[in-house]
Amino acid sequence: MKTEHLISMVNRIGQFFQAMPDHDEALEGIALHVKRFWEPRMRRELLEYLDKQGGKDISPVVLEALRLHRQLLA
């Protein structure tokens, strides 16, 4: 899958959860959604992009969620 498509999808997930009043709950929700609904290959590609590009083009709330809950996604 193209990395650009993964970034677009994860940013949309972030937009949904960012509306939650509890920030910590939103971060966990983002990570859990990616864990539950993305296949391992997609998660690996996203984390590799994060490592190589520093998260360029990923929204701040998603970056925070990925970094905070990285072990859950690996």
HTML snippet that shows the backbone in 3Dmol.js (N, CA, C, O; Angstrom):
<script src="https://3Dmol.org/build/3Dmol-min.js"></script>
<div id="view" style="width:600px;height:400px;position:relative"></div>
<script>
const pdb = `
ATOM      1  N   MET A   1       0.852  -1.177   0.000  1.00  0.00           N
ATOM      2  CA  MET A   1       0.000   0.000   0.000  1.00  0.00           C
ATOM      3  C   MET A   1       0.895   1.236   0.000  1.00  0.00           C
ATOM      4  O   MET A   1       1.949   1.248   0.635  1.00  0.00           O
ATOM      5  N   LYS A   2       0.478   2.250  -0.699  1.00  0.00           N
ATOM      6  CA  LYS A   2       1.268   3.476  -0.764  1.00  0.00           C
ATOM      7  C   LYS A   2       1.261   4.184   0.593  1.00  0.00           C
ATOM      8  O   LYS A   2       0.230   4.297   1.257  1.00  0.00           O
ATOM      9  N   THR A   3       2.425   4.646   0.971  1.00  0.00           N
ATOM     10  CA  THR A   3       2.572   5.337   2.249  1.00  0.00           C
ATOM     11  C   THR A   3       1.668   6.561   2.319  1.00  0.00           C
ATOM     12  O   THR A   3       1.107   6.861   3.373  1.00  0.00           O
ATOM     13  N   GLU A   4       1.526   7.261   1.215  1.00  0.00           N
ATOM     14  CA  GLU A   4       0.682   8.456   1.194  1.00  0.00           C
ATOM     15  C   GLU A   4      -0.765   8.114   1.565  1.00  0.00           C
ATOM     16  O   GLU A   4      -1.447   8.882   2.244  1.00  0.00           O
ATOM     17  N   HIS A   5      -1.205   6.960   1.109  1.00  0.00           N
ATOM     18  CA  HIS A   5      -2.569   6.527   1.424  1.00  0.00           C
ATOM     19  C   HIS A   5      -2.693   6.199   2.919  1.00  0.00           C
ATOM     20  O   HIS A   5      -3.693   6.545   3.548  1.00  0.00           O
ATOM     21  N   LEU A   6      -1.692   5.541   3.480  1.00  0.00           N
ATOM     22  CA  LEU A   6      -1.704   5.234   4.914  1.00  0.00           C
ATOM     23  C   LEU A   6      -1.745   6.516   5.744  1.00  0.00           C
ATOM     24  O   LEU A   6      -2.470   6.604   6.734  1.00  0.00           O
ATOM     25  N   ILE A   7      -0.959   7.505   5.329  1.00  0.00           N
ATOM     26  CA  ILE A   7      -0.926   8.780   6.050  1.00  0.00           C
ATOM     27  C   ILE A   7      -2.291   9.451   5.987  1.00  0.00           C
ATOM     28  O   ILE A   7      -2.787   9.961   6.991  1.00  0.00           O
ATOM     29  N   SER A   8      -2.891   9.448   4.815  1.00  0.00           N
ATOM     30  CA  SER A   8      -4.216  10.042   4.670  1.00  0.00           C
ATOM     31  C   SER A   8      -5.227   9.346   5.571  1.00  0.00           C
ATOM     32  O   SER A   8      -6.027   9.999   6.240  1.00  0.00           O
ATOM     33  N   MET A   9      -5.187   8.009   5.583  1.00  0.00           N
ATOM     34  CA  MET A   9      -6.137   7.254   6.404  1.00  0.00           C
ATOM     35  C   MET A   9      -5.918   7.523   7.893  1.00  0.00           C
ATOM     36  O   MET A   9      -6.878   7.752   8.628  1.00  0.00           O
ATOM     37  N   VAL A  10      -4.666   7.497   8.338  1.00  0.00           N
ATOM     38  CA  VAL A  10      -4.416   7.682   9.767  1.00  0.00           C
ATOM     39  C   VAL A  10      -4.746   9.114  10.191  1.00  0.00           C
ATOM     40  O   VAL A  10      -5.181   9.333  11.322  1.00  0.00           O
ATOM     41  N   ASN A  11      -4.549  10.073   9.318  1.00  0.00           N
ATOM     42  CA  ASN A  11      -4.919  11.450   9.655  1.00  0.00           C
ATOM     43  C   ASN A  11      -6.442  11.600   9.788  1.00  0.00           C
ATOM     44  O   ASN A  11      -6.920  12.363  10.628  1.00  0.00           O
ATOM     45  N   ARG A  12      -7.189  10.880   8.969  1.00  0.00           N
ATOM     46  CA  ARG A  12      -8.654  10.915   9.103  1.00  0.00           C
ATOM     47  C   ARG A  12      -9.095  10.268  10.412  1.00  0.00           C
ATOM     48  O   ARG A  12     -10.022  10.745  11.066  1.00  0.00           O
ATOM     49  N   ILE A  13      -8.437   9.194  10.785  1.00  0.00           N
ATOM     50  CA  ILE A  13      -8.720   8.560  12.084  1.00  0.00           C
ATOM     51  C   ILE A  13      -8.436   9.571  13.194  1.00  0.00           C
ATOM     52  O   ILE A  13      -9.220   9.712  14.133  1.00  0.00           O
ATOM     53  N   GLY A  14      -7.327  10.260  13.079  1.00  0.00           N
ATOM     54  CA  GLY A  14      -6.962  11.277  14.068  1.00  0.00           C
ATOM     55  C   GLY A  14      -7.994  12.389  14.164  1.00  0.00           C
ATOM     56  O   GLY A  14      -8.300  12.849  15.264  1.00  0.00           O
ATOM     57  N   GLN A  15      -8.532  12.828  13.042  1.00  0.00           N
ATOM     58  CA  GLN A  15      -9.556  13.873  13.052  1.00  0.00           C
ATOM     59  C   GLN A  15     -10.782  13.425  13.833  1.00  0.00           C
ATOM     60  O   GLN A  15     -11.361  14.200  14.594  1.00  0.00           O
ATOM     61  N   PHE A  16     -11.171  12.180  13.644  1.00  0.00           N
ATOM     62  CA  PHE A  16     -12.336  11.655  14.355  1.00  0.00           C
ATOM     63  C   PHE A  16     -12.080  11.667  15.863  1.00  0.00           C
ATOM     64  O   PHE A  16     -12.890  12.193  16.627  1.00  0.00           O
ATOM     65  N   PHE A  17     -10.971  11.096  16.285  1.00  0.00           N
ATOM     66  CA  PHE A  17     -10.706  10.959  17.717  1.00  0.00           C
ATOM     67  C   PHE A  17     -10.319  12.284  18.374  1.00  0.00           C
ATOM     68  O   PHE A  17     -10.523  12.456  19.576  1.00  0.00           O
ATOM     69  N   GLN A  18      -9.773  13.205  17.617  1.00  0.00           N
ATOM     70  CA  GLN A  18      -9.375  14.498  18.168  1.00  0.00           C
ATOM     71  C   GLN A  18     -10.566  15.261  18.733  1.00  0.00           C
ATOM     72  O   GLN A  18     -10.400  16.117  19.602  1.00  0.00           O
ATOM     73  N   ALA A  19     -11.749  14.960  18.253  1.00  0.00           N
ATOM     74  CA  ALA A  19     -12.959  15.637  18.732  1.00  0.00           C
ATOM     75  C   ALA A  19     -13.362  15.190  20.137  1.00  0.00           C
ATOM     76  O   ALA A  19     -14.220  15.813  20.763  1.00  0.00           O
ATOM     77  N   MET A  20     -12.758  14.131  20.626  1.00  0.00           N
ATOM     78  CA  MET A  20     -13.106  13.635  21.963  1.00  0.00           C
ATOM     79  C   MET A  20     -12.641  14.639  23.024  1.00  0.00           C
ATOM     80  O   MET A  20     -11.573  15.233  22.879  1.00  0.00           O
ATOM     81  N   PRO A  21     -13.419  14.833  24.075  1.00  0.00           N
ATOM     82  CA  PRO A  21     -13.036  15.803  25.105  1.00  0.00           C
ATOM     83  C   PRO A  21     -11.819  15.373  25.933  1.00  0.00           C
ATOM     84  O   PRO A  21     -11.092  16.225  26.444  1.00  0.00           O
ATOM     85  N   ASP A  22     -11.595  14.080  26.069  1.00  0.00           N
ATOM     86  CA  ASP A  22     -10.472  13.569  26.861  1.00  0.00           C
ATOM     87  C   ASP A  22      -9.302  13.263  25.917  1.00  0.00           C
ATOM     88  O   ASP A  22      -9.361  12.321  25.127  1.00  0.00           O
ATOM     89  N   HIS A  23      -8.248  14.066  26.011  1.00  0.00           N
ATOM     90  CA  HIS A  23      -7.109  13.941  25.100  1.00  0.00           C
ATOM     91  C   HIS A  23      -6.437  12.569  25.200  1.00  0.00           C
ATOM     92  O   HIS A  23      -6.119  11.959  24.180  1.00  0.00           O
ATOM     93  N   ASP A  24      -6.221  12.088  26.419  1.00  0.00           N
ATOM     94  CA  ASP A  24      -5.575  10.784  26.599  1.00  0.00           C
ATOM     95  C   ASP A  24      -6.421   9.659  26.004  1.00  0.00           C
ATOM     96  O   ASP A  24      -5.894   8.716  25.415  1.00  0.00           O
ATOM     97  N   GLU A  25      -7.712   9.771  26.164  1.00  0.00           N
ATOM     98  CA  GLU A  25      -8.621   8.780  25.591  1.00  0.00           C
ATOM     99  C   GLU A  25      -8.570   8.828  24.057  1.00  0.00           C
ATOM    100  O   GLU A  25      -8.647   7.795  23.393  1.00  0.00           O
ATOM    101  N   ALA A  26      -8.441  10.018  23.515  1.00  0.00           N
ATOM    102  CA  ALA A  26      -8.335  10.173  22.064  1.00  0.00           C
ATOM    103  C   ALA A  26      -7.060   9.512  21.547  1.00  0.00           C
ATOM    104  O   ALA A  26      -7.088   8.818  20.531  1.00  0.00           O
ATOM    105  N   LEU A  27      -5.950   9.723  22.236  1.00  0.00           N
ATOM    106  CA  LEU A  27      -4.683   9.128  21.813  1.00  0.00           C
ATOM    107  C   LEU A  27      -4.762   7.603  21.838  1.00  0.00           C
ATOM    108  O   LEU A  27      -4.322   6.931  20.905  1.00  0.00           O
ATOM    109  N   GLU A  28      -5.320   7.081  22.899  1.00  0.00           N
ATOM    110  CA  GLU A  28      -5.474   5.635  23.001  1.00  0.00           C
ATOM    111  C   GLU A  28      -6.433   5.112  21.924  1.00  0.00           C
ATOM    112  O   GLU A  28      -6.205   4.048  21.348  1.00  0.00           O
ATOM    113  N   GLY A  29      -7.487   5.855  21.661  1.00  0.00           N
ATOM    114  CA  GLY A  29      -8.453   5.464  20.633  1.00  0.00           C
ATOM    115  C   GLY A  29      -7.829   5.375  19.252  1.00  0.00           C
ATOM    116  O   GLY A  29      -8.124   4.457  18.487  1.00  0.00           O
ATOM    117  N   ILE A  30      -6.973   6.322  18.938  1.00  0.00           N
ATOM    118  CA  ILE A  30      -6.276   6.303  17.645  1.00  0.00           C
ATOM    119  C   ILE A  30      -5.438   5.031  17.533  1.00  0.00           C
ATOM    120  O   ILE A  30      -5.530   4.294  16.552  1.00  0.00           O
ATOM    121  N   ALA A  31      -4.626   4.794  18.552  1.00  0.00           N
ATOM    122  CA  ALA A  31      -3.737   3.617  18.529  1.00  0.00           C
ATOM    123  C   ALA A  31      -4.534   2.311  18.479  1.00  0.00           C
ATOM    124  O   ALA A  31      -4.190   1.403  17.724  1.00  0.00           O
ATOM    125  N   LEU A  32      -5.574   2.218  19.263  1.00  0.00           N
ATOM    126  CA  LEU A  32      -6.371   0.991  19.283  1.00  0.00           C
ATOM    127  C   LEU A  32      -7.081   0.762  17.947  1.00  0.00           C
ATOM    128  O   LEU A  32      -7.189  -0.372  17.481  1.00  0.00           O
ATOM    129  N   HIS A  33      -7.557   1.831  17.344  1.00  0.00           N
ATOM    130  CA  HIS A  33      -8.209   1.692  16.040  1.00  0.00           C
ATOM    131  C   HIS A  33      -7.222   1.142  15.007  1.00  0.00           C
ATOM    132  O   HIS A  33      -7.543   0.217  14.261  1.00  0.00           O
ATOM    133  N   VAL A  34      -6.040   1.711  14.974  1.00  0.00           N
ATOM    134  CA  VAL A  34      -5.020   1.239  14.028  1.00  0.00           C
ATOM    135  C   VAL A  34      -4.658  -0.214  14.324  1.00  0.00           C
ATOM    136  O   VAL A  34      -4.518  -1.017  13.401  1.00  0.00           O
ATOM    137  N   LYS A  35      -4.509  -0.554  15.588  1.00  0.00           N
ATOM    138  CA  LYS A  35      -4.174  -1.931  15.975  1.00  0.00           C
ATOM    139  C   LYS A  35      -5.271  -2.918  15.552  1.00  0.00           C
ATOM    140  O   LYS A  35      -4.978  -3.993  15.030  1.00  0.00           O
ATOM    141  N   ARG A  36      -6.508  -2.550  15.779  1.00  0.00           N
ATOM    142  CA  ARG A  36      -7.630  -3.461  15.508  1.00  0.00           C
ATOM    143  C   ARG A  36      -7.948  -3.628  14.022  1.00  0.00           C
ATOM    144  O   ARG A  36      -8.290  -4.723  13.575  1.00  0.00           O
ATOM    145  N   PHE A  37      -7.835  -2.547  13.267  1.00  0.00           N
ATOM    146  CA  PHE A  37      -8.363  -2.563  11.906  1.00  0.00           C
ATOM    147  C   PHE A  37      -7.312  -2.532  10.799  1.00  0.00           C
ATOM    148  O   PHE A  37      -7.646  -2.712   9.628  1.00  0.00           O
ATOM    149  N   TRP A  38      -6.058  -2.309  11.152  1.00  0.00           N
ATOM    150  CA  TRP A  38      -5.004  -2.305  10.143  1.00  0.00           C
ATOM    151  C   TRP A  38      -4.240  -3.612  10.246  1.00  0.00           C
ATOM    152  O   TRP A  38      -3.951  -4.093  11.341  1.00  0.00           O
ATOM    153  N   GLU A  39      -3.921  -4.174   9.108  1.00  0.00           N
ATOM    154  CA  GLU A  39      -3.132  -5.400   9.136  1.00  0.00           C
ATOM    155  C   GLU A  39      -1.691  -5.065   9.538  1.00  0.00           C
ATOM    156  O   GLU A  39      -1.255  -3.925   9.373  1.00  0.00           O
ATOM    157  N   PRO A  40      -0.956  -6.040  10.060  1.00  0.00           N
ATOM    158  CA  PRO A  40       0.404  -5.785  10.550  1.00  0.00           C
ATOM    159  C   PRO A  40       1.319  -5.119   9.521  1.00  0.00           C
ATOM    160  O   PRO A  40       2.127  -4.259   9.873  1.00  0.00           O
ATOM    161  N   ARG A  41       1.196  -5.505   8.276  1.00  0.00           N
ATOM    162  CA  ARG A  41       2.033  -4.907   7.229  1.00  0.00           C
ATOM    163  C   ARG A  41       1.801  -3.394   7.133  1.00  0.00           C
ATOM    164  O   ARG A  41       2.748  -2.628   6.960  1.00  0.00           O
ATOM    165  N   MET A  42       0.561  -2.979   7.243  1.00  0.00           N
ATOM    166  CA  MET A  42       0.232  -1.557   7.175  1.00  0.00           C
ATOM    167  C   MET A  42       0.810  -0.817   8.377  1.00  0.00           C
ATOM    168  O   MET A  42       1.356   0.277   8.232  1.00  0.00           O
ATOM    169  N   ARG A  43       0.690  -1.409   9.561  1.00  0.00           N
ATOM    170  CA  ARG A  43       1.237  -0.779  10.767  1.00  0.00           C
ATOM    171  C   ARG A  43       2.758  -0.665  10.667  1.00  0.00           C
ATOM    172  O   ARG A  43       3.330   0.366  11.021  1.00  0.00           O
ATOM    173  N   ARG A  44       3.409  -1.719  10.187  1.00  0.00           N
ATOM    174  CA  ARG A  44       4.872  -1.688  10.039  1.00  0.00           C
ATOM    175  C   ARG A  44       5.296  -0.583   9.083  1.00  0.00           C
ATOM    176  O   ARG A  44       6.243   0.154   9.356  1.00  0.00           O
ATOM    177  N   GLU A  45       4.600  -0.471   7.975  1.00  0.00           N
ATOM    178  CA  GLU A  45       4.938   0.556   6.988  1.00  0.00           C
ATOM    179  C   GLU A  45       4.779   1.960   7.580  1.00  0.00           C
ATOM    180  O   GLU A  45       5.609   2.837   7.343  1.00  0.00           O
ATOM    181  N   LEU A  46       3.722   2.162   8.339  1.00  0.00           N
ATOM    182  CA  LEU A  46       3.505   3.460   8.974  1.00  0.00           C
ATOM    183  C   LEU A  46       4.608   3.765   9.988  1.00  0.00           C
ATOM    184  O   LEU A  46       5.116   4.885  10.031  1.00  0.00           O
ATOM    185  N   LEU A  47       4.977   2.784  10.797  1.00  0.00           N
ATOM    186  CA  LEU A  47       6.031   2.998  11.794  1.00  0.00           C
ATOM    187  C   LEU A  47       7.395   3.198  11.133  1.00  0.00           C
ATOM    188  O   LEU A  47       8.205   3.983  11.627  1.00  0.00           O
ATOM    189  N   GLU A  48       7.660   2.510  10.035  1.00  0.00           N
ATOM    190  CA  GLU A  48       8.904   2.729   9.289  1.00  0.00           C
ATOM    191  C   GLU A  48       8.954   4.155   8.743  1.00  0.00           C
ATOM    192  O   GLU A  48       9.992   4.815   8.794  1.00  0.00           O
ATOM    193  N   TYR A  49       7.832   4.614   8.225  1.00  0.00           N
ATOM    194  CA  TYR A  49       7.755   5.991   7.736  1.00  0.00           C
ATOM    195  C   TYR A  49       8.028   6.971   8.876  1.00  0.00           C
ATOM    196  O   TYR A  49       8.753   7.950   8.700  1.00  0.00           O
ATOM    197  N   LEU A  50       7.459   6.710  10.012  1.00  0.00           N
ATOM    198  CA  LEU A  50       7.668   7.557  11.185  1.00  0.00           C
ATOM    199  C   LEU A  50       9.156   7.601  11.540  1.00  0.00           C
ATOM    200  O   LEU A  50       9.693   8.671  11.826  1.00  0.00           O
ATOM    201  N   ASP A  51       9.814   6.463  11.523  1.00  0.00           N
ATOM    202  CA  ASP A  51      11.233   6.391  11.854  1.00  0.00           C
ATOM    203  C   ASP A  51      12.105   7.101  10.819  1.00  0.00           C
ATOM    204  O   ASP A  51      13.040   7.815  11.179  1.00  0.00           O
ATOM    205  N   LYS A  52      11.803   6.908   9.548  1.00  0.00           N
ATOM    206  CA  LYS A  52      12.642   7.457   8.480  1.00  0.00           C
ATOM    207  C   LYS A  52      12.372   8.928   8.194  1.00  0.00           C
ATOM    208  O   LYS A  52      13.299   9.689   7.918  1.00  0.00           O
ATOM    209  N   GLN A  53      11.117   9.328   8.259  1.00  0.00           N
ATOM    210  CA  GLN A  53      10.742  10.696   7.880  1.00  0.00           C
ATOM    211  C   GLN A  53      10.371  11.570   9.071  1.00  0.00           C
ATOM    212  O   GLN A  53      10.107  12.761   8.904  1.00  0.00           O
ATOM    213  N   GLY A  54      10.348  11.001  10.255  1.00  0.00           N
ATOM    214  CA  GLY A  54      10.014  11.780  11.439  1.00  0.00           C
ATOM    215  C   GLY A  54       8.547  12.152  11.546  1.00  0.00           C
ATOM    216  O   GLY A  54       8.173  13.011  12.343  1.00  0.00           O
ATOM    217  N   GLY A  55       7.725  11.508  10.747  1.00  0.00           N
ATOM    218  CA  GLY A  55       6.295  11.785  10.845  1.00  0.00           C
ATOM    219  C   GLY A  55       5.825  12.946   9.997  1.00  0.00           C
ATOM    220  O   GLY A  55       4.723  13.458  10.193  1.00  0.00           O
ATOM    221  N   LYS A  56       6.655  13.367   9.051  1.00  0.00           N
ATOM    222  CA  LYS A  56       6.260  14.454   8.145  1.00  0.00           C
ATOM    223  C   LYS A  56       4.901  14.120   7.522  1.00  0.00           C
ATOM    224  O   LYS A  56       4.696  13.003   7.045  1.00  0.00           O
ATOM    225  N   ASP A  57       4.003  15.050   7.525  1.00  0.00           N
ATOM    226  CA  ASP A  57       2.653  14.937   6.952  1.00  0.00           C
ATOM    227  C   ASP A  57       1.647  14.219   7.852  1.00  0.00           C
ATOM    228  O   ASP A  57       0.474  14.112   7.495  1.00  0.00           O
ATOM    229  N   ILE A  58       2.081  13.732   8.997  1.00  0.00           N
ATOM    230  CA  ILE A  58       1.157  13.107   9.941  1.00  0.00           C
ATOM    231  C   ILE A  58       0.725  14.171  10.942  1.00  0.00           C
ATOM    232  O   ILE A  58       1.560  14.920  11.449  1.00  0.00           O
ATOM    233  N   SER A  59      -0.563  14.244  11.228  1.00  0.00           N
ATOM    234  CA  SER A  59      -1.075  15.280  12.128  1.00  0.00           C
ATOM    235  C   SER A  59      -0.462  15.137  13.525  1.00  0.00           C
ATOM    236  O   SER A  59      -0.110  14.033  13.939  1.00  0.00           O
ATOM    237  N   PRO A  60      -0.337  16.249  14.246  1.00  0.00           N
ATOM    238  CA  PRO A  60       0.282  16.219  15.574  1.00  0.00           C
ATOM    239  C   PRO A  60      -0.381  15.246  16.549  1.00  0.00           C
ATOM    240  O   PRO A  60       0.318  14.572  17.307  1.00  0.00           O
ATOM    241  N   VAL A  61      -1.696  15.157  16.548  1.00  0.00           N
ATOM    242  CA  VAL A  61      -2.371  14.258  17.485  1.00  0.00           C
ATOM    243  C   VAL A  61      -2.069  12.802  17.146  1.00  0.00           C
ATOM    244  O   VAL A  61      -1.923  11.976  18.047  1.00  0.00           O
ATOM    245  N   VAL A  62      -1.976  12.483  15.870  1.00  0.00           N
ATOM    246  CA  VAL A  62      -1.658  11.121  15.460  1.00  0.00           C
ATOM    247  C   VAL A  62      -0.201  10.801  15.809  1.00  0.00           C
ATOM    248  O   VAL A  62       0.099   9.713  16.300  1.00  0.00           O
ATOM    249  N   LEU A  63       0.688  11.741  15.558  1.00  0.00           N
ATOM    250  CA  LEU A  63       2.097  11.534  15.929  1.00  0.00           C
ATOM    251  C   LEU A  63       2.233  11.234  17.410  1.00  0.00           C
ATOM    252  O   LEU A  63       2.952  10.317  17.809  1.00  0.00           O
ATOM    253  N   GLU A  64       1.543  12.006  18.208  1.00  0.00           N
ATOM    254  CA  GLU A  64       1.592  11.795  19.651  1.00  0.00           C
ATOM    255  C   GLU A  64       1.068  10.401  20.012  1.00  0.00           C
ATOM    256  O   GLU A  64       1.657   9.707  20.840  1.00  0.00           O
ATOM    257  N   ALA A  65      -0.022  10.005  19.395  1.00  0.00           N
ATOM    258  CA  ALA A  65      -0.606   8.678  19.665  1.00  0.00           C
ATOM    259  C   ALA A  65       0.338   7.566  19.239  1.00  0.00           C
ATOM    260  O   ALA A  65       0.520   6.593  19.971  1.00  0.00           O
ATOM    261  N   LEU A  66       0.942   7.700  18.060  1.00  0.00           N
ATOM    262  CA  LEU A  66       1.855   6.677  17.566  1.00  0.00           C
ATOM    263  C   LEU A  66       3.078   6.545  18.466  1.00  0.00           C
ATOM    264  O   LEU A  66       3.525   5.439  18.768  1.00  0.00           O
ATOM    265  N   ARG A  67       3.599   7.664  18.881  1.00  0.00           N
ATOM    266  CA  ARG A  67       4.802   7.633  19.732  1.00  0.00           C
ATOM    267  C   ARG A  67       4.481   7.096  21.126  1.00  0.00           C
ATOM    268  O   ARG A  67       5.249   6.315  21.686  1.00  0.00           O
ATOM    269  N   LEU A  68       3.373   7.506  21.668  1.00  0.00           N
ATOM    270  CA  LEU A  68       2.993   7.093  23.019  1.00  0.00           C
ATOM    271  C   LEU A  68       2.632   5.605  23.079  1.00  0.00           C
ATOM    272  O   LEU A  68       2.938   4.929  24.061  1.00  0.00           O
ATOM    273  N   HIS A  69       1.988   5.104  22.038  1.00  0.00           N
ATOM    274  CA  HIS A  69       1.472   3.737  22.042  1.00  0.00           C
ATOM    275  C   HIS A  69       2.174   2.850  21.007  1.00  0.00           C
ATOM    276  O   HIS A  69       1.586   1.891  20.507  1.00  0.00           O
ATOM    277  N   ARG A  70       3.418   3.169  20.691  1.00  0.00           N
ATOM    278  CA  ARG A  70       4.168   2.448  19.656  1.00  0.00           C
ATOM    279  C   ARG A  70       4.219   0.937  19.925  1.00  0.00           C
ATOM    280  O   ARG A  70       4.027   0.144  19.003  1.00  0.00           O
ATOM    281  N   GLN A  71       4.468   0.540  21.148  1.00  0.00           N
ATOM    282  CA  GLN A  71       4.588  -0.895  21.465  1.00  0.00           C
ATOM    283  C   GLN A  71       3.301  -1.639  21.129  1.00  0.00           C
ATOM    284  O   GLN A  71       3.346  -2.797  20.715  1.00  0.00           O
ATOM    285  N   LEU A  72       2.184  -1.001  21.299  1.00  0.00           N
ATOM    286  CA  LEU A  72       0.910  -1.610  20.978  1.00  0.00           C
ATOM    287  C   LEU A  72       0.797  -1.912  19.483  1.00  0.00           C
ATOM    288  O   LEU A  72       0.155  -2.883  19.084  1.00  0.00           O
ATOM    289  N   LEU A  73       1.420  -1.076  18.670  1.00  0.00           N
ATOM    290  CA  LEU A  73       1.282  -1.176  17.226  1.00  0.00           C
ATOM    291  C   LEU A  73       2.319  -2.067  16.564  1.00  0.00           C
ATOM    292  O   LEU A  73       2.120  -2.518  15.437  1.00  0.00           O
ATOM    293  N   ALA A  74       3.416  -2.322  17.250  1.00  0.00           N
ATOM    294  CA  ALA A  74       4.521  -3.109  16.658  1.00  0.00           C
ATOM    295  C   ALA A  74       4.182  -4.573  16.555  1.00  0.00           C
ATOM    296  O   ALA A  74       4.998  -5.364  16.084  1.00  0.00           O
TER     297      ALA A  74
END
`;
const viewer = $3Dmol.createViewer("view");
viewer.addModel(pdb, "pdb");
viewer.setStyle({}, {cartoon: {color: "spectrum"}});
viewer.zoomTo();
viewer.render();
</script>
